[in-house]
Amino acid sequence: MADVTMTVWRGDPSGGAFADYVMPSVEGEVVLDVLHRIQAGPAPDLACRWNCKAGKCGSCSAEINGLPRLMCMTRMDDLPEGEPVVVTPMRTFPIIRDLVTDVSFNYEMARQVPPLAPRAPDAPDGTFRMMQVDVERGQEFRKCIECFMCQDVCHVIRDHEENKAHYAGPRMFIRYMELESHPLDTNDRRELLRQRMGLGLCNITKCCTEVCPEHIKITDNAIIPLKERVVDASYDPVAWLGRKILRRTKRSADAAAADAPAFAAPTPADELTATVTPTVTPGVTASS
């Protein structure tokens, strides 16, 4: 069989460069298999993150020929034959080493999501009654494997590092939608989404939906419905009049954020003083 050339980015936060590895082609392999052979041979110090090798843990996310993909699910025979396979780390996140990136930004944003606040039970024994259609609405969002490829491809933070301080990103938006559409939830996160989580920065290009390995319709079923809910709460004159008549108020962003595990989301003052971790672009030396 013909050989295959793997062009892999090697480096750390101080910088790096591409390295070529010519390996024998083996039928039926995926990109991760070839990287494992490189680790077993010419580059035992090559760093890459992986776990299940079944497309369910989301650990082995990388950019293959410029597109965010799971290395364990990208077959070598699906890539252009006779051309080098370029493997780089996810560009949106800071480099740790080689193909491993620091995705802790996503976990910090997850800690700022106010949890489910269930209503009172429907029966004395503590049981709830829900329509099946309401139960099924959130099932799609629970398929997320947290590969963070949707976060990586989102231009709001991919091309604008400064937005990370006040932008939750597509992965977190499906979490918010899962909670907001839950039939038992009584919390109101709309002002939090509008003021602090950067929902308005998304211009629904659907790039996140296109790279999702679980085929979650992030834009159509999560982001757009969230935008509609936020607009209804903030700008619908009928809703405004109803709140006036019934003497009801919207839940503020501060009140919603106080329920989150992180206790408080970033404030405008935090955003001005926040320090941003430098992101290394493959082939370019990092700078602060």
Secondary structure, 3 states (H helix, E strand, C coil): CCEEEEEEEEEECCEEEEEEEEEECCCCCEHHHHHHHHHHCCCCCCCCCCCCCCCCCCCCEEEECCEEEEHHHCEHHHCCCCCCEEEECCCCCCEEECCEECCHHHHHHHCCCCCCCECCCCCCCCCCCCCHHHHHHCCHHHHCCCCCHHHHHCHHHHCCHHHHHHCCCHHHHHHHHHHHCCCCECCCCHHHHHHCCCHHHCCCCCHHHHHCCCCCCHHHHHHHHHHHHHHHHHHCHHHHHHHHHHCCCCCCHHHHHCCCCCCCCCCHHHHHHCCCCCCCCCCCCCCC
